[in-house]
Every structure is written in C-alpha cells, then in structure tokens.
Amino acid sequence: MNDTNHTQDESAQKAFEEYFEKASRNDAEAQFKLGNCYRLGRGVAQNEK
C-alpha cells in the first residue's frame, strides 16, 4: 500500500466516525452519508463473503 492509499483510508475512517456520531444525534444528512459509507465500503471493514 502506498502513502496515498493509506491517507485516503485514514480520511475515510475519520469521515465515517464523524458521520456516525452526528447520525446518532438524528442528523439526516449524516445518516445519508453514513449509509453511503456502508454501501461503498469506505471507512468500514469489508466482508469478503
């Protein structure tokens, strides 16, 4: 993995954490973005099954 991918992974993880926190407070936009994180597998562990 090169530094660019590592930086993107860290950035995606930070965004996911931020969206998760805001979504838990009923922020509709954050809930939408969190759903996209799950859908696209960004910032979350992926299930290879």
C-alpha positions as CSV (number, residue, x, y, z in Angstrom):
1,M,0.0,0.0,0.0
2,N,1.4,3.4,-0.9
3,D,1.1,6.5,1.3
4,T,-1.8,7.9,-0.8
5,N,-4.0,4.9,-0.2
6,H,-3.1,4.9,3.5
7,T,-4.0,8.6,3.7
8,Q,-7.3,8.0,1.9
9,D,-8.1,5.1,4.2
10,E,-7.5,7.3,7.3
11,S,-9.5,10.1,5.8
12,A,-12.4,7.7,5.1
13,Q,-12.3,6.3,8.6
14,K,-12.3,9.8,10.2
15,A,-15.3,10.8,8.0
16,F,-17.1,7.6,8.9
17,E,-16.6,8.3,12.6
18,E,-17.8,11.9,12.2
19,Y,-20.9,10.8,10.3
20,F,-21.7,8.0,12.8
21,E,-21.5,10.5,15.7
22,K,-23.8,13.0,14.0
23,A,-26.2,10.3,12.7
24,S,-26.7,9.0,16.2
25,R,-28.0,12.5,17.0
26,N,-30.6,12.3,14.2
27,D,-28.7,14.4,11.7
28,A,-30.4,13.4,8.4
29,E,-27.5,14.4,6.2
30,A,-25.0,12.5,8.3
31,Q,-27.4,9.4,8.2
32,F,-27.4,9.6,4.4
33,K,-23.6,9.9,4.2
34,L,-23.1,7.1,6.7
35,G,-25.3,4.9,4.6
36,N,-23.1,5.7,1.6
37,C,-20.0,4.8,3.6
38,Y,-21.6,1.4,4.3
39,R,-22.8,1.0,0.7
40,L,-19.4,1.8,-0.8
41,G,-17.3,0.2,1.9
42,R,-15.5,3.4,2.8
43,G,-14.2,3.8,6.3
44,V,-15.6,0.4,7.4
45,A,-14.3,-3.2,7.4
46,Q,-15.4,-5.1,4.3
47,N,-16.9,-8.5,4.5
48,E,-15.4,-10.6,1.7
49,K,-18.2,-13.2,1.7
